[in-house]
Every structure is written in C-alpha cells, then in structure tokens.
C-alpha cells in the first residue's frame, strides 16, 4: 500500500484564528480563577488549604495569544513559572501543565 502526499493540497500552515479578547481581559480572568482556587502547600503536602491568590497577588502576569483560539498566561513564584490557558471565546481557565519543574511546586 502506498501513501501519496500532495503538497498542493496542504500548505503546511494552519490558518490563524484572530483573538477576540485583550491581554488585560484574559489576565483578569486568570486572577479571578486564582482567587477561588486553593492549594495544599508545596507539592500539595500541607494539610491546610491556602488561597492561590495569596501566592500570586502582586506578581506580574504576562499573556500571549497562541493564534489557535487560546491564550497562555504565566507568572513566577519561587523561581518557577506557572502557566494557565484561557479559551479566547469562552474565557474558560485551565492549568497549563506542559512545564515540569524539578523544583517543588504548588497546584494553582
């Protein structure tokens, strides 16, 4: 069986989806998400819950649109960069877990 690939049918580039939100809007959504999220210390080993907002309040957040209908927002805490994804249309916030750090982390 042979597979034939025709370069004329596929240019190799995905069409960009334009953003409908601003970086200020998506950062505000992540900050609201953090105000309602809790963690259990570094590596979730602490018995007592803490607000994620107390960790990231006052930190600088940066947003980058990914041309695929979502935003990636990040902020630093304890020398580890934390990432979140925000859907451009629905503003749903999720943790972006692609980065694995050797340092102890919190789950916000």
MDAnalysis code that builds the backbone (N, CA, C; Angstrom):
import MDAnalysis as mda
import numpy as np

u = mda.Universe.empty(324, n_residues=108, atom_resindex=np.repeat(np.arange(108), 3), trajectory=True)
u.add_TopologyAttr("name", ["N", "CA", "C"] * 108)
u.add_TopologyAttr("resid", np.arange(1, 109))
u.add_TopologyAttr("resname", ["UNK", "UNK", "UNK", "UNK", "UNK", "UNK", "UNK", "UNK", "UNK", "UNK", "UNK", "UNK", "UNK", "UNK", "UNK", "UNK", "UNK", "UNK", "UNK", "UNK", "UNK", "UNK", "UNK", "UNK", "UNK", "UNK", "UNK", "UNK", "UNK", "UNK", "UNK", "UNK", "UNK", "UNK", "UNK", "UNK", "UNK", "UNK", "UNK", "UNK", "UNK", "UNK", "UNK", "UNK", "UNK", "UNK", "UNK", "UNK", "UNK", "UNK", "UNK", "UNK", "UNK", "UNK", "UNK", "UNK", "UNK", "UNK", "UNK", "UNK", "UNK", "UNK", "UNK", "UNK", "UNK", "UNK", "UNK", "UNK", "UNK", "UNK", "UNK", "UNK", "UNK", "UNK", "UNK", "UNK", "UNK", "UNK", "UNK", "UNK", "UNK", "UNK", "UNK", "UNK", "UNK", "UNK", "UNK", "UNK", "UNK", "UNK", "UNK", "UNK", "UNK", "UNK", "UNK", "UNK", "UNK", "UNK", "UNK", "UNK", "UNK", "UNK", "UNK", "UNK", "UNK", "UNK", "UNK", "UNK"])
u.atoms.positions = np.array([
    [0.845, -1.158, 0.000],
    [0.000, 0.000, 0.000],
    [0.903, 1.238, 0.000],
    [0.571, 2.201, -0.804],
    [1.358, 3.429, -0.921],
    [0.520, 4.621, -0.479],
    [1.194, 5.547, 0.161],
    [0.542, 6.786, 0.567],
    [1.153, 7.902, -0.260],
    [0.294, 8.650, -0.890],
    [0.767, 9.735, -1.734],
    [0.454, 11.056, -1.047],
    [1.452, 11.902, -0.973],
    [1.284, 13.211, -0.338],
    [1.376, 14.269, -1.430],
    [0.378, 15.096, -1.486],
    [0.354, 16.154, -2.484],
    [0.549, 17.506, -1.793],
    [1.693, 18.152, -2.005],
    [1.924, 19.441, -1.360],
    [0.954, 20.527, -1.821],
    [0.346, 20.369, -2.940],
    [-0.575, 21.392, -3.421],
    [-1.871, 21.434, -2.616],
    [-2.192, 20.373, -1.932],
    [-3.417, 20.341, -1.124],
    [-3.207, 20.869, 0.281],
    [-2.009, 20.793, 0.771],
    [-1.735, 21.219, 2.144],
    [-0.496, 22.086, 2.147],
    [-0.634, 23.296, 2.584],
    [0.495, 24.227, 2.551],
    [1.419, 24.083, 3.763],
    [0.991, 23.321, 4.783],
    [1.814, 23.144, 5.972],
    [1.599, 24.216, 7.021],
    [0.770, 25.192, 6.739],
    [0.498, 26.256, 7.697],
    [-0.964, 26.219, 8.116],
    [-1.182, 26.348, 9.401],
    [-2.548, 26.438, 9.908],
    [-2.999, 27.881, 9.848],
    [-4.253, 28.068, 9.511],
    [-4.791, 29.421, 9.452],
    [-4.955, 29.962, 10.868],
    [-4.463, 31.156, 11.082],
    [-4.550, 31.780, 12.408],
    [-5.987, 32.185, 12.704],
    [-6.383, 31.982, 13.947],
    [-7.699, 32.413, 14.420],
    [-7.482, 33.725, 15.161],
    [-8.096, 34.802, 14.706],
    [-7.843, 36.091, 15.366],
    [-8.415, 36.140, 16.786],
    [-7.733, 36.842, 17.654],
    [-8.174, 36.992, 19.045],
    [-9.370, 37.933, 19.115],
    [-10.284, 37.618, 20.028],
    [-11.436, 38.493, 20.263],
    [-11.333, 39.178, 21.612],
    [-10.336, 38.818, 22.409],
    [-10.129, 39.386, 23.750],
    [-8.807, 40.134, 23.784],
    [-8.621, 40.896, 24.835],
    [-7.343, 41.572, 25.041],
    [-6.576, 40.850, 26.147],
    [-5.291, 41.148, 26.239],
    [-4.479, 40.525, 27.289],
    [-4.969, 40.937, 28.670],
    [-5.462, 42.149, 28.817],
    [-5.988, 42.615, 30.105],
    [-7.189, 41.771, 30.525],
    [-8.078, 41.463, 29.588],
    [-9.265, 40.662, 29.899],
    [-8.900, 39.250, 30.345],
    [-7.963, 38.605, 29.635],
    [-7.633, 37.220, 29.979],
    [-6.816, 37.137, 31.265],
    [-5.968, 38.122, 31.518],
    [-5.232, 38.142, 32.790],
    [-6.207, 38.323, 33.947],
    [-7.193, 39.179, 33.786],
    [-8.215, 39.372, 34.828],
    [-8.974, 38.073, 35.088],
    [-9.228, 37.292, 34.048],
    [-9.923, 36.011, 34.211],
    [-9.070, 35.032, 35.008],
    [-7.775, 34.988, 34.746],
    [-6.870, 34.106, 35.498],
    [-6.797, 34.560, 36.952],
    [-6.736, 35.833, 37.187],
    [-6.678, 36.334, 38.556],
    [-7.959, 35.999, 39.322],
    [-9.102, 36.083, 38.669],
    [-10.365, 35.669, 39.296],
    [-10.346, 34.177, 39.607],
    [-9.834, 33.385, 38.689],
    [-9.696, 31.938, 38.884],
    [-8.828, 31.647, 40.115],
    [-7.717, 32.360, 40.243],
    [-6.813, 32.146, 41.376],
    [-7.440, 32.565, 42.705],
    [-8.322, 33.542, 42.687],
    [-8.986, 33.990, 43.908],
    [-9.935, 32.925, 44.455],
    [-10.389, 32.012, 43.604],
    [-11.308, 30.950, 44.051],
    [-10.626, 29.587, 44.172],
    [-9.343, 29.504, 43.783],
    [-8.611, 28.234, 43.838],
    [-7.823, 28.120, 45.136],
    [-7.613, 26.899, 45.572],
    [-6.814, 26.642, 46.774],
    [-5.730, 25.612, 46.465],
    [-4.695, 25.611, 47.284],
    [-3.643, 24.609, 47.178],
    [-3.267, 24.147, 48.577],
    [-2.533, 23.052, 48.654],
    [-2.101, 22.477, 49.927],
    [-0.585, 22.542, 50.045],
    [-0.035, 23.735, 49.973],
    [1.409, 23.916, 50.129],
    [2.188, 23.398, 48.939],
    [3.514, 23.440, 49.060],
    [4.370, 22.939, 48.000],
    [4.143, 21.451, 47.803],
    [3.989, 21.056, 46.557],
    [3.719, 19.666, 46.170],
    [2.457, 19.112, 46.822],
    [1.544, 19.982, 47.249],
    [0.275, 19.586, 47.883],
    [0.475, 18.700, 49.116],
    [1.533, 18.930, 49.877],
    [1.834, 18.095, 51.039],
    [1.354, 18.684, 52.355],
    [0.959, 19.938, 52.350],
    [0.486, 20.593, 53.568],
    [-0.978, 20.227, 53.806],
    [-1.356, 19.994, 55.060],
    [-2.739, 19.637, 55.374],
    [-3.685, 20.823, 55.274],
    [-3.179, 22.017, 55.451],
    [-4.036, 23.193, 55.468],
    [-4.107, 23.825, 54.084],
    [-5.339, 24.147, 53.658],
    [-5.546, 24.786, 52.366],
    [-5.147, 26.249, 52.427],
    [-4.582, 26.742, 51.336],
    [-4.252, 28.157, 51.203],
    [-4.814, 28.663, 49.892],
    [-5.153, 29.927, 49.862],
    [-5.664, 30.531, 48.642],
    [-4.532, 30.715, 47.640],
    [-4.786, 30.360, 46.393],
    [-3.783, 30.583, 45.352],
    [-3.537, 32.071, 45.144],
    [-4.547, 32.887, 45.398],
    [-4.399, 34.320, 45.185],
    [-3.377, 34.922, 46.136],
    [-3.275, 34.398, 47.372],
    [-2.287, 34.935, 48.309],
    [-0.867, 34.708, 47.796],
    [-0.679, 33.687, 46.995],
    [0.640, 33.397, 46.426],
    [0.952, 34.346, 45.272],
    [-0.026, 34.565, 44.385],
    [0.238, 35.313, 43.157],
    [-0.191, 36.777, 43.201],
    [-0.850, 37.188, 44.268],
    [-1.264, 38.586, 44.382],
    [-0.023, 39.473, 44.360],
    [-0.038, 40.462, 43.524],
    [1.095, 41.362, 43.417],
    [2.153, 40.913, 42.418],
    [2.040, 39.686, 41.896],
    [3.002, 39.216, 40.892],
    [2.624, 39.763, 39.517],
    [3.591, 39.846, 38.627],
    [3.346, 40.320, 37.274],
    [2.884, 39.152, 36.400],
    [1.766, 39.318, 35.727],
    [1.223, 38.313, 34.818],
    [1.480, 38.759, 33.390],
    [1.821, 37.826, 32.544],
    [2.020, 38.115, 31.124],
    [1.136, 37.184, 30.314],
    [0.589, 37.726, 29.218],
    [-0.305, 36.961, 28.357],
    [0.244, 36.920, 26.937],
    [0.083, 35.764, 26.306],
    [0.498, 35.597, 24.919],
    [-0.612, 34.867, 24.179],
    [-1.065, 35.445, 23.066],
    [-2.081, 34.784, 22.250],
    [-1.401, 33.752, 21.370],
    [-1.978, 32.553, 21.289],
    [-1.326, 31.444, 20.605],
    [-1.813, 31.209, 19.172],
    [-2.589, 32.125, 18.595],
    [-3.097, 32.023, 17.222],
    [-3.924, 30.778, 16.964],
    [-4.391, 30.138, 18.001],
    [-5.200, 28.940, 17.838],
    [-6.469, 29.034, 18.681],
    [-6.851, 30.238, 19.041],
    [-8.065, 30.418, 19.826],
    [-7.866, 30.336, 21.323],
    [-6.608, 30.362, 21.773],
    [-6.383, 30.338, 23.217],
    [-5.207, 31.239, 23.577],
    [-5.180, 31.593, 24.848],
    [-4.134, 32.439, 25.412],
    [-3.318, 31.618, 26.396],
    [-2.054, 31.951, 26.525],
    [-1.211, 31.374, 27.563],
    [-0.797, 32.514, 28.479],
    [-1.124, 32.364, 29.758],
    [-0.795, 33.375, 30.759],
    [0.215, 32.754, 31.712],
    [1.203, 33.537, 32.123],
    [2.169, 32.989, 33.080],
    [2.562, 34.031, 34.113],
    [2.997, 33.520, 35.262],
    [3.515, 34.339, 36.357],
    [4.542, 33.497, 37.106],
    [5.468, 34.158, 37.775],
    [6.525, 33.481, 38.525],
    [6.166, 33.398, 40.006],
    [6.557, 32.291, 40.636],
    [6.500, 32.161, 42.091],
    [7.624, 31.231, 42.514],
    [8.449, 31.664, 43.417],
    [9.518, 30.846, 43.978],
    [10.412, 30.243, 42.877],
    [10.805, 31.064, 41.921],
    [11.671, 30.684, 40.806],
    [11.070, 29.660, 39.858],
    [9.760, 29.453, 39.923],
    [9.069, 28.556, 38.996],
    [8.019, 29.371, 38.259],
    [7.974, 29.206, 36.939],
    [6.972, 29.900, 36.141],
    [5.731, 29.008, 36.042],
    [4.588, 29.572, 36.391],
    [3.309, 28.869, 36.334],
    [2.531, 29.340, 35.117],
    [1.888, 28.401, 34.435],
    [1.159, 28.697, 33.212],
    [-0.311, 28.346, 33.356],
    [-1.155, 29.164, 32.719],
    [-2.580, 28.876, 32.600],
    [-2.985, 29.110, 31.161],
    [-4.020, 28.402, 30.712],
    [-4.593, 28.605, 29.378],
    [-5.974, 29.211, 29.546],
    [-6.306, 30.142, 28.652],
    [-7.629, 30.759, 28.644],
    [-8.176, 30.651, 27.229],
    [-9.370, 30.059, 27.113],
    [-10.034, 29.977, 25.821],
    [-10.494, 31.375, 25.422],
    [-10.188, 31.787, 24.213],
    [-10.488, 33.146, 23.770],
    [-11.987, 33.415, 23.690],
    [-12.772, 32.424, 23.345],
    [-14.215, 32.627, 23.178],
    [-14.959, 32.510, 24.502],
    [-14.696, 31.430, 25.247],
    [-15.467, 31.158, 26.466],
    [-14.849, 31.727, 27.732],
    [-13.589, 32.117, 27.680],
    [-12.808, 32.574, 28.835],
    [-12.658, 31.496, 29.911],
    [-12.761, 30.215, 29.529],
    [-12.511, 29.122, 30.468],
    [-11.019, 29.078, 30.781],
    [-10.695, 28.988, 32.081],
    [-9.308, 28.947, 32.528],
    [-8.959, 27.520, 32.929],
    [-7.826, 27.027, 32.464],
    [-7.313, 25.721, 32.857],
    [-5.830, 25.850, 33.165],
    [-5.316, 24.929, 33.956],
    [-3.883, 24.889, 34.216],
    [-3.188, 24.379, 32.970],
    [-2.077, 24.971, 32.635],
    [-1.275, 24.515, 31.511],
    [-0.126, 23.716, 32.102],
    [-0.192, 22.405, 32.000],
    [0.749, 21.535, 32.707],
    [1.903, 21.043, 31.846],
    [2.186, 21.725, 30.746],
    [3.253, 21.218, 29.882],
    [4.633, 21.384, 30.508],
    [4.782, 22.325, 31.416],
    [6.077, 22.549, 32.047],
    [6.208, 21.680, 33.294],
    [7.248, 20.903, 33.344],
    [7.552, 20.102, 34.530],
    [8.826, 20.645, 35.151],
    [8.724, 21.066, 36.399],
    [9.867, 21.660, 37.074],
    [10.461, 20.689, 38.087],
    [11.776, 20.682, 38.231],
    [12.397, 19.863, 39.278],
    [12.203, 20.494, 40.661],
    [11.827, 21.778, 40.704],
    [11.600, 22.462, 41.986],
    [10.239, 22.055, 42.553],
    [10.083, 22.198, 43.851],
    [8.774, 21.964, 44.464],
    [7.794, 23.003, 43.942],
    [6.574, 22.575, 43.653],
    [5.590, 23.474, 43.070],
    [4.276, 23.426, 43.836],
    [3.438, 24.410, 43.567],
    [2.077, 24.430, 44.105],
    [1.115, 24.167, 42.957],
    [-0.075, 23.717, 43.256],
    [-1.036, 23.377, 42.194],
    [-2.133, 24.408, 42.105],
    [-1.830, 25.558, 41.582],
    [-2.816, 26.622, 41.399],
    [-3.229, 26.687, 39.953],
])
